Amino acid sequence: MPKNKWTFITNHAVVLTLLDREKRLTSRDIASVLGITERSVIRIIKDLESAGYITKRKEGRENRYTVNADLPLRREDQREVSVNELLKLITDRK
């Protein structure tokens, strides 16, 4: 029986950190890094965009993303923590 694979950081958080770090990543690039489907990445990006955590803009045929780091985290018990603080904890963001 295969072991249950789980991580402390969700795919939503990892996609957010990757988009913050590298503005030119495609959903295919992100899927490759995370080992998930491109469709899953697209769904995560839509979730993040609809909640206001990222802003998408078109550059030619590609999308570029800006992380809205001043927003609070979604969980009610973590609303005092900003996205910026989370990114500082799990990346090398200054």
Z-matrix of the N, CA and C atoms (Angstrom, degrees):
N
C 1 1.452
C 2 1.527 1 109.06
N 3 1.377 2 118.61 1 129.86
C 4 1.465 3 120.04 2 -178.30
C 5 1.524 4 111.44 3 -70.07
N 6 1.316 5 114.53 4 147.03
C 7 1.462 6 119.56 5 178.07
C 8 1.524 7 109.71 6 -73.30
N 9 1.314 8 115.62 7 146.79
C 10 1.452 9 121.62 8 176.65
C 11 1.526 10 109.02 9 -71.74
N 12 1.329 11 116.27 10 119.55
C 13 1.470 12 120.47 11 179.36
C 14 1.527 13 108.90 12 -94.18
N 15 1.299 14 116.31 13 121.47
C 16 1.448 15 119.76 14 175.55
C 17 1.517 16 108.54 15 -142.29
N 18 1.327 17 115.78 16 161.78
C 19 1.462 18 121.31 17 -179.58
C 20 1.517 19 109.31 18 -133.98
N 21 1.311 20 115.76 19 163.62
C 22 1.462 21 120.41 20 177.55
C 23 1.522 22 112.27 21 -77.01
N 24 1.309 23 116.71 22 -30.37
C 25 1.462 24 121.61 23 -177.85
C 26 1.532 25 108.61 24 -103.31
N 27 1.323 26 117.47 25 126.52
C 28 1.462 27 121.57 26 -177.70
C 29 1.528 28 111.43 27 -72.31
N 30 1.324 29 115.59 28 162.91
C 31 1.461 30 119.99 29 175.65
C 32 1.522 31 111.72 30 -62.03
N 33 1.328 32 118.12 31 -32.90
C 34 1.468 33 120.90 32 176.78
C 35 1.531 34 109.94 33 -60.70
N 36 1.322 35 117.01 34 -45.53
C 37 1.465 36 120.51 35 -179.93
C 38 1.523 37 111.45 36 -65.80
N 39 1.317 38 117.15 37 -38.99
C 40 1.463 39 120.13 38 -179.82
C 41 1.523 40 110.60 39 -68.39
N 42 1.331 41 118.00 40 -42.36
C 43 1.464 42 120.53 41 176.70
C 44 1.527 43 109.51 42 -60.29
N 45 1.315 44 117.01 43 -43.37
C 46 1.464 45 120.82 44 178.12
C 47 1.526 46 111.46 45 -59.13
N 48 1.319 47 117.36 46 -44.59
C 49 1.467 48 120.06 47 -179.77
C 50 1.522 49 111.44 48 -67.49
N 51 1.327 50 117.06 49 -38.66
C 52 1.465 51 119.45 50 178.38
C 53 1.524 52 111.13 51 -65.28
N 54 1.322 53 117.55 52 -41.94
C 55 1.467 54 120.71 53 178.20
C 56 1.525 55 111.74 54 -67.24
N 57 1.319 56 117.09 55 -31.71
C 58 1.461 57 120.72 56 177.12
C 59 1.526 58 110.83 57 -69.72
N 60 1.310 59 116.03 58 -38.84
C 61 1.461 60 122.05 59 -176.08
C 62 1.532 61 112.19 60 -76.54
N 63 1.318 62 116.51 61 -41.13
C 64 1.469 63 121.13 62 -173.16
C 65 1.523 64 110.00 63 -134.41
N 66 1.309 65 116.60 64 105.46
C 67 1.469 66 121.83 65 -175.17
C 68 1.527 67 113.25 66 -70.59
N 69 1.308 68 118.49 67 -17.43
C 70 1.460 69 121.54 68 -174.55
C 71 1.524 70 114.10 69 -99.84
N 72 1.305 71 118.73 70 12.84
C 73 1.465 72 120.93 71 177.97
C 74 1.526 73 110.85 72 -72.05
N 75 1.299 74 115.55 73 142.04
C 76 1.462 75 120.45 74 173.62
C 77 1.527 76 108.59 75 -97.80
N 78 1.319 77 115.58 76 166.10
C 79 1.464 78 118.81 77 177.23
C 80 1.528 79 110.41 78 -62.24
N 81 1.304 80 116.60 79 -32.11
C 82 1.471 81 120.67 80 177.30
C 83 1.524 82 110.43 81 -65.74
N 84 1.344 83 116.96 82 -42.62
C 85 1.471 84 121.19 83 177.38
C 86 1.524 85 110.74 84 -59.88
N 87 1.326 86 115.94 85 -46.82
C 88 1.466 87 121.38 86 -178.04
C 89 1.525 88 110.10 87 -63.63
N 90 1.323 89 116.55 88 -43.54
C 91 1.470 90 120.68 89 179.03
C 92 1.523 91 110.68 90 -58.98
N 93 1.313 92 116.00 91 -39.91
C 94 1.459 93 120.37 92 179.58
C 95 1.527 94 111.34 93 -65.17
N 96 1.320 95 116.84 94 -42.41
C 97 1.466 96 121.20 95 179.31
C 98 1.523 97 110.90 96 -64.00
N 99 1.328 98 116.70 97 -43.10
C 100 1.466 99 121.13 98 -175.02
C 101 1.525 100 113.79 99 -85.74
N 102 1.315 101 117.41 100 -16.75
C 103 1.455 102 119.57 101 -177.15
C 104 1.510 103 112.96 102 72.08
N 105 1.352 104 115.64 103 33.01
C 106 1.463 105 120.94 104 176.57
C 107 1.522 106 107.86 105 -124.49
N 108 1.314 107 116.97 106 174.72
C 109 1.459 108 119.69 107 -177.89
C 110 1.527 109 110.94 108 -76.37
N 111 1.322 110 114.03 109 154.72
C 112 1.467 111 119.51 110 176.29
C 113 1.525 112 110.40 111 -62.41
N 114 1.314 113 116.39 112 -35.25
C 115 1.468 114 120.61 113 178.12
C 116 1.526 115 111.24 114 -61.73
N 117 1.326 116 116.77 115 -38.58
C 118 1.470 117 120.79 116 177.09
C 119 1.518 118 110.61 117 -64.24
N 120 1.322 119 116.54 118 -41.47
C 121 1.465 120 120.62 119 178.72
C 122 1.521 121 110.32 120 -63.62
N 123 1.314 122 116.99 121 -43.57
C 124 1.467 123 120.49 122 178.91
C 125 1.518 124 110.56 123 -60.32
N 126 1.332 125 117.16 124 -41.13
C 127 1.473 126 121.09 125 177.93
C 128 1.527 127 110.96 126 -63.74
N 129 1.338 128 117.09 127 -41.52
C 130 1.462 129 121.19 128 178.94
C 131 1.526 130 109.92 129 -64.58
N 132 1.319 131 117.34 130 -43.94
C 133 1.466 132 120.97 131 178.75
C 134 1.523 133 110.24 132 -60.56
N 135 1.324 134 117.39 133 -42.77
C 136 1.475 135 120.96 134 177.13
C 137 1.524 136 110.85 135 -61.63
N 138 1.333 137 117.26 136 -42.02
C 139 1.469 138 120.89 137 177.17
C 140 1.528 139 110.52 138 -59.22
N 141 1.328 140 116.14 139 -49.23
C 142 1.464 141 121.06 140 -177.95
C 143 1.524 142 111.35 141 -63.72
N 144 1.334 143 115.97 142 -39.94
C 145 1.459 144 119.93 143 179.85
C 146 1.531 145 111.51 144 -68.66
N 147 1.322 146 117.23 145 -44.79
C 148 1.470 147 119.57 146 -178.37
C 149 1.527 148 111.92 147 -66.38
N 150 1.332 149 117.34 148 -27.70
C 151 1.471 150 120.91 149 177.07
C 152 1.530 151 112.11 150 -85.12
N 153 1.341 152 117.34 151 -4.82
C 154 1.458 153 120.80 152 177.07
C 155 1.522 154 114.80 153 88.66
N 156 1.327 155 118.08 154 4.70
C 157 1.460 156 120.45 155 -177.17
C 158 1.526 157 113.04 156 -77.37
N 159 1.327 158 116.99 157 -22.40
C 160 1.461 159 120.82 158 173.03
C 161 1.522 160 108.88 159 -134.84
N 162 1.318 161 114.63 160 154.24
C 163 1.455 162 122.07 161 174.54
C 164 1.517 163 106.93 162 -118.90
N 165 1.327 164 115.81 163 132.69
C 166 1.461 165 121.17 164 -178.41
C 167 1.521 166 109.21 165 -105.19
N 168 1.340 167 115.98 166 140.28
C 169 1.456 168 120.81 167 172.33
C 170 1.524 169 107.99 168 -138.51
N 171 1.300 170 116.12 169 147.70
C 172 1.454 171 122.31 170 179.59
C 173 1.521 172 109.91 171 -86.72
N 174 1.316 173 116.30 172 134.82
C 175 1.461 174 123.45 173 169.79
C 176 1.514 175 106.06 174 -127.83
N 177 1.328 176 115.57 175 100.13
C 178 1.459 177 119.04 176 -174.59
C 179 1.512 178 109.72 177 65.90
N 180 1.321 179 115.81 178 -124.01
C 181 1.467 180 120.62 179 179.90
C 182 1.517 181 112.39 180 -94.40
N 183 1.317 182 117.36 181 -1.13
C 184 1.463 183 120.67 182 -174.92
C 185 1.526 184 111.54 183 -111.57
N 186 1.325 185 115.12 184 158.51
C 187 1.459 186 122.38 185 175.56
C 188 1.519 187 109.42 186 -99.36
N 189 1.307 188 115.91 187 143.27
C 190 1.464 189 122.80 188 173.49
C 191 1.528 190 106.54 189 -122.86
N 192 1.318 191 115.04 190 146.21
C 193 1.459 192 119.75 191 -174.30
C 194 1.517 193 111.26 192 -124.49
N 195 1.318 194 114.61 193 143.24
C 196 1.454 195 122.01 194 173.70
C 197 1.519 196 107.25 195 -120.38
N 198 1.319 197 116.35 196 130.49
C 199 1.459 198 121.06 197 178.51
C 200 1.525 199 108.78 198 -85.18
N 201 1.312 200 116.33 199 130.86
C 202 1.461 201 122.72 200 177.55
C 203 1.527 202 107.89 201 -91.56
N 204 1.322 203 114.67 202 84.10
C 205 1.467 204 121.90 203 -168.01
C 206 1.523 205 114.48 204 -75.53
N 207 1.313 206 118.32 205 -10.57
C 208 1.462 207 119.84 206 -179.34
C 209 1.527 208 113.18 207 -82.90
N 210 1.310 209 117.02 208 -10.52
C 211 1.466 210 119.88 209 -179.14
C 212 1.530 211 111.03 210 -71.82
N 213 1.334 212 116.22 211 151.39
C 214 1.464 213 119.41 212 175.92
C 215 1.524 214 110.66 213 -78.59
N 216 1.316 215 116.32 214 161.46
C 217 1.457 216 120.75 215 173.97
C 218 1.524 217 109.41 216 -65.27
N 219 1.309 218 117.43 217 161.57
C 220 1.466 219 122.28 218 -173.01
C 221 1.527 220 114.90 219 -77.02
N 222 1.313 221 117.14 220 -37.46
C 223 1.472 222 119.37 221 -176.31
C 224 1.525 223 110.79 222 -63.04
N 225 1.310 224 116.49 223 136.53
C 226 1.471 225 121.21 224 -178.41
C 227 1.529 226 112.32 225 -57.22
N 228 1.328 227 117.30 226 -36.86
C 229 1.459 228 120.26 227 -178.42
C 230 1.530 229 112.64 228 -82.46
N 231 1.342 230 117.72 229 2.89
C 232 1.463 231 121.62 230 178.97
C 233 1.526 232 112.34 231 -127.57
N 234 1.311 233 117.14 232 16.02
C 235 1.469 234 121.58 233 -176.11
C 236 1.526 235 112.95 234 -65.83
N 237 1.315 236 118.07 235 -17.35
C 238 1.469 237 119.80 236 179.11
C 239 1.536 238 111.58 237 -81.77
N 240 1.318 239 117.58 238 -6.03
C 241 1.465 240 122.78 239 179.75
C 242 1.527 241 108.72 240 -101.23
N 243 1.341 242 116.70 241 128.89
C 244 1.464 243 120.15 242 179.33
C 245 1.522 244 111.00 243 -87.94
N 246 1.310 245 115.68 244 160.81
C 247 1.465 246 121.42 245 174.78
C 248 1.526 247 109.41 246 -57.70
N 249 1.327 248 116.76 247 -39.22
C 250 1.464 249 120.95 248 179.03
C 251 1.529 250 111.04 249 -57.74
N 252 1.331 251 116.94 250 -43.65
C 253 1.464 252 120.43 251 179.07
C 254 1.525 253 110.92 252 -64.14
N 255 1.328 254 117.00 253 -40.96
C 256 1.464 255 120.76 254 177.39
C 257 1.529 256 110.07 255 -61.72
N 258 1.326 257 116.55 256 -47.38
C 259 1.472 258 120.26 257 -179.76
C 260 1.522 259 111.78 258 -60.93
N 261 1.327 260 116.99 259 -37.06
C 262 1.463 261 120.07 260 177.47
C 263 1.528 262 111.28 261 -63.96
N 264 1.328 263 116.29 262 -37.38
C 265 1.466 264 120.80 263 -178.65
C 266 1.525 265 112.83 264 -70.44
N 267 1.321 266 117.45 265 -38.73
C 268 1.465 267 118.86 266 -172.65
C 269 1.519 268 114.14 267 -107.03
N 270 1.330 269 118.09 268 2.56
C 271 1.465 270 121.52 269 176.10
C 272 1.511 271 109.05 270 -137.23
N 273 1.306 272 115.05 271 -171.90
C 274 1.466 273 120.08 272 178.11
C 275 1.535 274 111.26 273 -97.64
N 276 1.339 275 116.01 274 21.60
C 277 1.466 276 121.33 275 -179.62
C 278 1.525 277 109.90 276 -63.35
N 279 1.301 278 116.72 277 137.88
C 280 1.471 279 122.17 278 178.95
C 281 1.494 280 111.91 279 -89.53
